[in-house]
Amino acid sequence: MQTSPDRHEYPAHWEADVVLRDGGTARIRPITVDDAERLVSFYEQVSDESKYYRFFAPYPRLSAKDVHRFTHHDFVDRVGLAATVGGEFIATVRYDRIGADGTPASAPADEAEVAFLVQDAHQGRGVASALLEHIGAVARERGIRRFAAEVLPANTKMIKVFTDAGYTQKRSFEDGVVRLEFDLEPTDRSLAVQYAREHRAEARSVQRLLAPGSVAVIGAGRTPGGVGRSVLANIRDAGFTGRLYAVNKALPEEQKDLDGVPAHRSVRDIDGPVDLAVVAVPAEHVPEVVTECGEHGVQGLVVVSAGYAESGTEGRERQRALVRQARTYGMRIIGPNAFGIINTSARVRLNASLAPETPRPGRIGLFAQSGAIGIALLSRLHRRGGGVTGVTGVSTFVSSGNRADVSGNDVLQYWYEDPDTDVVLMYLESIGNPRKFTRLARRTAAAKPLVVVQGARHGAAPQGHAVRATRLPHTTVSALLRQAGVIRVDTITELVDAGLLLARQPLPAGPRVAILGNSESLGLLTYDACLAEGLRPHPPQDLTTAATAADIHTALSRALADDRCDAVVVTAIPAVGEGSVADAALAGALRSAVAAAPAKPVLVVHVELGGLAEALSVAASTAPQTDADNPPQTRAESPQVTLSPTPPGEPPEDSHLIPAYPAAERAVRALAQAVAYAQWRRDAADPGRVPEYEDIDEKGAAALIGGLLARGQGLTLGPEETCDLLGHYGIHVHRALPATTPDAAAEAARTLGYPVALKATAPHLRHRADLGGVRLDLADEDQLRRSYTELTELFGAPEELRPVVQRMAPRGVDVVVRAVIDPAAGAVLSFGLAGAASQLLGDTAHRLIPVTDKEATSLVRSIRTAPLLFGWRGSAPADTGALEELLLRVSRLVDDHPEVVAVTLEPVVVASHGLSVLGASIRLAPPPARDDLGPRTLPPY
């Protein structure tokens, strides 16, 4: 790339890959002097009508002067961006800074004219909308606050691009031209539009991979065995509804098929489009394959080949090159080192994976970064017996391998609106973009359950995964995920347990649990497990081992009709004697009772009940059952309920499916997770609001921050500057005057007024009252001087202690409030009680910024030591209302000013009425050029 001939170096950080509306990708980058030929070639492919709309007159070709103007930019007042596919331009956008009179200008002028040109073949793909987001971000970075555009009235597509963007705008009509002016400051509507476009594009890109019309397996071996040949056989045997091709460059010229599948030596030889290519060739041959696929118009790749980032430094660079090459052609990648993908829909029936059997159709979407864990999950969900009894099925399965491109975020975008998926289960070894994942998880969880287990929680991410650095501990990230509605579990067993319950049972309305069954001991175990999980169980109802199926049906019906019950756990032990008959009868009784009262969840805890497990297999399934799944009963009295046939791929609609568990603890833990999730859904329906405070001076704070940052790239503010900045947000810090000598301490006390506190602020003594570096309630000068002498004798000279004098605050509970900008998770607000005990226990709660009033209330109450704020053991309750307001003001400060990267208020003394901030520190840094509030981009590679 060029070095700018004018004032600025080439802005490489403006380069970005984006997903377009149709699911393909394009690269956006600055236009340079090296692009003259590309620009001319691009313009020649634009229709005369589009040229007329751009220049308001016939303009068949660009002059040499035009080419020079459109390729020479200073990247400040004149900027041009191009969207490219295959290295060639498909669209351009540029802005020119103008003054009040409309003529070219430089800063401080903050308006610019903007104009687009999109190749006709690529119109309708959302290219102009993506370019507008990026040129808008560039303009804001260069101090431009407003765009103006002149458009012919007949150019309705371009007018729609501007009007649909969500910015605040003005529109006028003069001299036959529509003039649009709009502010570039992001608004709630513009961000909503941006996120909606991101969702549609990324969901579509995954849909193209999971529901292709044609698939080519590249690297299908000539002899049985091997990865490629296995994948080819799995796709064929699953009954893929589209066109399937085998590709192997070593095939003899005369060989035209492989295992009955049309065979070719190259993708180029295939007559017709190829939507998806499964790449199973050695890593060194993959670049050649990607080139052939890109030139043939393949839309996406599943790369099962290994030898990439998981193998070390050389493989990591090979992986980067793979992603860059694929994106050049507009293709997305699952993998490399992927296990594959599965779609059980009757419309697709795709098993492009190494799984030899296609899972049963069902309602669970399954994502696994690890192939081994993917195999384990598919096996667990597919088989009967062991773990959770019964058979369940999946709608779609994605094993991303090294997730170099398509990640869990992309698949979440797809599953959010997928009508075939009711529950999402994810095994994640790393989260590349926690901030985005949290945003998508919150939206997904509001519509359907999202259960996540994280591997590699206590170590580095797998070598194949590119992740953003984070300073937050895993426990904090997990807490933030729970707040986003994610059901966090610790093992894949818990993942399946929760998934089975959520897939086919209604959400509980509360934590009240009825327990009934034919075993007193099993009922007591279930009761204890409920108490341990924070549920509110009713005393177990022991029906004794003599209970018949009719007895259990009656008891269950009564429990389901009880308004004091939100869920029911049925415990069962094997019947003696005619066990198989009793098991089938019991299963029928349970299903019959549930069908009559389907509003409450029912779970079964069983002990080695093979017959009941078989009878309940329908009840524990998200898949329709076939005759092979339900062989005819040999005893006429066995079946109590007859299932009507259901179409392939659809679960029965007339009954809830009952999950069964081999241990009380597992059933109750799954139920507790469902209870917590249901409560989150109810709370999410009314998340609260971010309050406005009349005394907040946002502009004054911005001016102060700008002046301070002018001194350098990052700095920790001094005490006076900290107090000034916090004061703009209505947060007042108690003055602390330096006391370098006893006389200075006495003078400070006279200024502040007695009683006072004398505190050492040296780093090793700060906030460590337990070490004796603080003297409180000093009522007069004599006490102050004696304390001063004691401190210096104990800890050293004043220059080592850095003593300060501060007026005493009203007694109360000491707390700590912190906010930090984490490079991965974003802005996080933290709260906990001050002191070593809370630090040792890790008793700190967190919320993502901006925090609403309801979130502030829950934050204060979510720590284990919260009772100390509410009158524990007869103490006076603290003013939690004032504390919540303080949290909201800190949240607003950090949200309004991304330059504020860290805030610490310690200690904050919360009294019975009001609170006192006794210590504060703030760190500033220039905001990042791009963040998740900026334009849509794929992760850089």
Number of C-alpha atoms within 10 A of each C-alpha: 11 11 12 16 12 11 12 12 12 18 13 10 12 16 17 20 22 26 30 25 22 17 24 23 27 26 25 25 21 25 27 23 18 12 21 17 12 16 21 17 13 18 23 15 13 19 14 16 14 18 20 15 19 20 13 14 11 13 15 13 13 14 11 11 8 11 16 15 12 23 20 20 24 17 22 20 23 22 23 23 26 27 27 23 19 16 12 18 24 26 25 26 22 22 25 22 27 22 15 10 7 12 11 15 18 15 14 11 17 20 28 26 20 20 19 19 23 26 19 14 11 12 14 14 16 16 27 24 20 25 24 21 17 23 22 24 21 24 25 16 13 16 15 24 17 22 23 23 20 20 21 18 15 11 15 10 12 22 18 11 16 18 15 13 20 20 20 16 16 12 13 10 13 8 6 9 15 17 18 19 20 20 18 21 14 17 13 10 14 18 17 14 16 20 17 11 19 22 22 18 25 27 25 22 28 24 18 19 23 24 20 20 17 18 27 27 29 29 27 30 23 17 9 12 12 13 18 27 22 20 28 29 23 21 24 21 15 20 14 23 18 14 17 20 23 31 30 21 15 13 19 11 9 7 11 14 14 21 14 11 16 16 25 25 19 18 29 17 11 17 7 12 16 23 21 28 29 28 27 27 21 12 20 11 13 19 15 10 18 23 15 15 26 23 12 18 19 23 25 31 25 28 26 28 24 19 19 24 23 19 12 13 12 12 18 20 13 19 24 16 14 23 20 18 17 23 27 21 27 25 27 27 27 27 30 30 27 25 27 25 23 26 25 25 20 15 12 18 23 27 29 30 28 24 20 14 15 24 25 23 27 26 27 27 25 26 25 25 27 22 20 12 17 23 16 14 20 21 14 21 26 20 17 18 17 12 18 26 27 28 29 31 27 30 27 28 25 28 30 31 28 26 22 26 26 22 26 25 21 20 24 25 24 21 24 22 16 15 9 19 20 24 28 27 24 23 24 21 18 21 22 22 21 22 22 17 20 23 14 20 27 20 17 22 22 20 14 20 26 25 26 24 21 19 19 12 16 10 8 11 17 17 16 22 20 21 17 15 12 15 13 14 10 15 12 19 19 18 15 21 23 19 20 23 26 24 23 20 21 12 14 20 17 21 21 22 24 29 26 29 26 25 26 22 22 18 22 24 17 18 22 18 26 24 27 27 27 23 21 18 13 24 24 18 15 26 24 16 20 25 12 14 16 13 21 17 22 16 13 23 18 18 16 13 15 11 14 17 19 14 16 21 20 15 19 26 19 12 22 24 15 11 8 13 21 24 25 23 27 26 30 25 17 20 17 10 8 9 15 20 17 20 26 23 21 26 27 24 24 26 22 18 19 22 15 12 17 16 18 19 27 29 25 27 26 23 17 14 20 17 18 28 29 22 22 26 26 26 26 29 30 31 26 22 24 11 8 7 12 12 8 10 10 8 9 9 11 18 19 16 14 7 11 8 12 14 10 13 22 17 23 19 8 10 18 27 29 26 32 29 25 20 18 25 19 21 26 27 21 24 29 22 20 26 22 19 24 21 17 19 20 12 13 17 9 9 15 14 12 17 13 10 13 8 10 18 15 16 11 13 20 16 10 15 19 14 11 17 15 10 9 11 11 16 14 14 16 13 16 11 16 18 20 17 22 21 16 19 21 17 17 17 20 16 17 21 20 18 24 15 16 18 12 15 23 19 16 21 27 14 11 18 14 18 18 24 21 28 28 28 18 15 11 12 18 16 20 17 14 10 11 13 23 20 19 16 15 20 15 15 19 11 13 25 18 12 20 22 15 14 22 17 11 10 15 12 15 20 12 14 22 17 26 22 24 23 23 20 20 14 13 22 20 20 20 20 23 21 26 22 21 17 18 20 25 18 22 23 25 20 22 25 27 21 16 13 11 16 12 8 9 14 17 21 20 23 24 21 22 20 25 21 18 15 24 26 18 14 22 23 17 16 18 15 17 16 12 17 23 17 13 12 8 8 12 15 18 22 18 21 15 17 23 19 17 21 24 24 22 25 25 22 24 22 17 15 15 16 21 22 21 21 24 17 20 20 20 24 23 25 22 20 13 15 24 22 22 20 19 23 18 23 17 22 18 17 13 9 12 15 14 11 12 16 22 22 19 15 15 13 16
